[in-house]
């Protein structure tokens, strides 16, 4: 999830653990703990694109990381907050839950997380977009209200718990049922249109859980469709050829196999101006309504000094306001 959401979650968890003893300092250190796992993005400044993608949401998003570093951070905080009547074990407990709840939330996104690192298992439930105002804003509202109450106030704890409960209710009782409902809507549409396929995955479009998109794998292409729970017309699927025949010898390079693994096998190849591009289909196109066919994550493939390199194509969102308008129009139904 986005940084603001993880900060709010960390602050709220910190309040639950130590709010009664240290007040807003519990929220402060909880917020810091909620931010730390995402520092793995710094790796992109020191490694190649493929390695950076492999590292992202790996070690720092694991139970192992939380168990090892929580006591270290707890000891450091105990030295900083010497006046607080809290020992390093209690600070460690706060840091553990702040670090651990971060990847628990990330599991529900499309990218997922390696919670059990070093085991090569990435959990990705794909029920919520990385930025979802319906999850974050009510949570933020109640957490901020709680922060303005005294640490001994009953209303402070009630407000904080209300934010946690609302966020959990939305995540578990709204996004998951909606994913299941829309999944079967897509399956029914494929059956009605006599479209054969061997795999399907679904996920919400940006900033909401009303409009969903499905990637459908067929023998030679992928089908991509969108469905709003407000739709009253049949689902339409766009076709994207796999174009694997364009790869040639590129398939033999180890780095290509790494890219395929990162994408979980959901990728297409396109050619432009004589160059080949690897498109990670899991995150769809820049415009989920289909008006802009450029992919969110696309990599230019080049062979240099006997090694395959992948350079991420810089995102050019063009008229963002136009695309956002199209998105929200599509949410209202077809």
N, C-alpha and C positions, 0 to 999 in steps of 0.2 A: 504494500500500500504506500501511498504518498507520505512524505515526511511529516506533514501536519497531523495526519491521522495517527501515525505511530507515536508522535509526541503526546497527543491527547490520551491514547491508550496507556502509554507508559506512566503519564502523570496520574491517571485514575488508579492504576494498579499500585503505584507508589503510595497513594493516599490510603488504599485499603490496608497495605502492609504496615506503614509507620505514621499515618496521618495523625493519629491521636497523640503521638509522642512528639513529633517534630513539625507538625503543621505543614505549611507550604514547602518546606525543604524536602518533604517526602515527595511532593509533586515534582519539584525541580529535578531531583536525582532520578526519579522514575522517568521523567521526560528524557533525560540524558541517556538512560539505559535503553529507552525505546528507540533512540536515534543511532546508537552505536553499531548495531548489525549492518546498517546500510552503508557504513564507511568502506565496505568492500568495493564500492564503485571507484575508489581511489586507484584500484588496480589497473583501470583503463589507462592511467597516465604512465604506467611503467611496463605494461605488457601489450602484446598484440590483441587484436579484436577477438579472435577465437578464444584465447586464454581468458580474457576478461569476462567473456560470456560464461565460460565454464566456472569461473570463480564466483560470479554473482549469485547470491543467495545459496552459497555453499557452506563453507566452514563457519562463518560468522552467524549463520542462521540455524545452527545445529544445537541440539541439547548439549553436546560435548563442549561447545564454546561457552554456553551459559554456565555449565558446571565448573569449568576451569577458571573463567575470568570473573565470575561473580564474587568469589572470596578476595580476589586481588583488588577489584574495584571497591569492595566493601571495606577492606583494610585501608585503602587510600582515603576514602571518605571519612573513616573514623579518625584519621589524623588531621583532616581538614576541619571536621566538626567536633573538636575536642570538648567543647562546652555542652554539647548535647548529651543527654543521659541515655545514650544508645551505644552498644558495643559493636564491634566489627561484624559479629555474626548476624546481628539484626540488619545492618546495612547490606550485608552480603545477601540476605534473604530478599530484601527489596530489589537489589540489582539482578538477582536471578530471575525473579518474576518479570521484571522489566525487560530483560534480555530474551526470556523464553516466550512471552506472549507475542512478541514481535513476529517471529516466524510462524507461530500458530495462526495469526491473522493472515499472513502472506500465503499460507497453504490454500486459501480460498480463491486466490487470484490465478490468472492464466499462466504466469511464469512459474509459480509454485516455489517450493523451497526444499533443500536437502536437510530435513529435520534430523535425519539419522546419519549424517555425515560421520565417517568416511564411506558408509554404505552408499552405493550408487543408485539411490532411490530418490526421485524428486516428486514430492506430493503436490499436485495441482488440481484442486477441485473445480476451478473455473466457474465460481458462482457470483463473483463480484469483480467489477472493474477496479483498477488500481486507484482511481479517484472516484469516490461515490459520495456526493453531498448528503444523500439520504442516510448514510451511515455516520458520516463525520460530523455534520453540523449539529444535530441534536446532542450528540456525545460531547462536543465542544461546549455547547451552551450550558449543560448541567455541570460540567467539570469547572468551568469558569465561575459559575454561581457558587459552587462549593468552595472554591479558593478564597472567596470573599467572606466566608464564615470563619469564626474562631475555631481553633483545632479541637476544642472541647464541645463544640456545638453538635447536637443531635441532627439538626437540619443539614449540616455539612456532610455527614455520613449518608444521610438519606438522598441528598442531591447527587452525590458521587455514585451511589449505588443505582440510582435511577438512570444515570447516563450509561453505566455499564450494562444494565439490564436491557435498556432500549437498543443498544448497539448489538448485544448478543441476540436479542429477539429478531432484529432485522436480518442479521447474518444467518441465523440458524432456521428461523421460522418463516422467513419471506424469500430470501434468495435461493435457498435449496429447493423448496417446493416449486418456485417459478422455473428453476432450471429443469426439474423433472417434467413439469407441465409442457414447457416449450419443446423439450427434447422429443416428446411423443407427438407433438404437433408437426415437427419436422419429419419424423418418421412416417406419419400418416400421409403427409404431402408427397413424400418420395414414392410411397406405395401407390397413391392415386395417380401420379404422373408416370408410373411404370419406369422409374429410374432405378437402375441396378447399381449397387454400391457394396463395399465391403467394410467400411468404417465411417463413423460419424462422431464429431465432437461439437459441443455447443458452448457458448460463452456470451455474457452480456456485452452490449455495445457501450461506448464511453459514457460515464457519468449517470448511469441509470440501470435498472433491472426490469424495465418494461419492454425494451427492444432488444432482441437476442439475435445472434448470428450463428449459423451452422457451417462447418467445413465438412464436406462429404467426399470421401475418397472413392474414385472409380479407377478402372484399369489404366486409362491414358490421361485422365484429367482430374481436377478437383472441381466440385460444385460448391458454390457459396451462396447461401440464402439468408434473408433476414425475416424475422417475424416479430411483430408487436402484439402484445396481448389485447390490443385495441383493434387489430386487423379484422376486416370483414371480407377480404378478397384472398384468393389462393396465394400461397407462397411461390415466389419466383426465384429460380436458381440461376446464378451466373456461372459460366464455365471458364476455367483457367487450365489450359493444357500444361501437363507436367514438363514436356520438352526435354526429357532426360537424354534423348538422342543427341542433343547439342553438346553434351559434356565431353565426349571423346575420352582422351587419356586422363582428364582431370579426375575422374572417378578413382584412379589408382593412387592418388596422393593421400597420405594419412590425414592431412588437415581437412580434406573433403569429408572423410568419414566422421571427423569430429564435428563438423558443421551439421551433418545429417543427424548425429546423435543429439546435438543441442536442440534441433528443431523437432525431435521425436519422429522424424520421417515425414513431417508435413512441410513440404517445400516444392517450389516450382523453379524452373530455370527460364530466364528470358535473355534475349540477345538485343543489344542496342549499340549501334555504331561500331559493330565488330567486337564488342566486349560482352562477356557473359556475366549474368547477375544471379545470385542465389537469393530467393525470396522466402523468408520464414512465414509460412501461411498461418501459423497459430494466432498471430496478432492482426491478421487481415489487412485490408487496405486503409489508407489514410482517411478516406471517406467511406464509412460503413454502408452508406446508402447506395454505393456503386457508381457514383458520378465521377469519382477520381480513382483510377485503377492502380495508382502507385501504392506499393506495400509499405507498411509501417517500418518493418525491418527488412532491408535489402542490402546485399553485400556484393561488391564488385570483385570478381575472381580474377586473379592474375598469377602467372607463374614467373617467379623471379629467382634466379640463381638455383634452379632446380627444386624450388619449394613453392607450394601454393599459398598465396596470401589472400585474405579476405578483408576488404575495406568497407566499412559501413557507409552507405549512401546517406549524405546529410539530408535531413528532412526539410522539405520545402512545402509547407502547408498552404502556400498561396493565400487565397482569401479565406482566412480562418472563420470570419464571421459568416461567410456564405455557407461554408461546410457545416458550421454549427446550426445554422438556420435549417439546412437540409436535414440534419440529424433529428432535430426536434419536430420537424414536420413529419418525418417518417415515424417517430415515436407515437404520434397521434393516430396512426393507422393508415392503411393503404386504400 
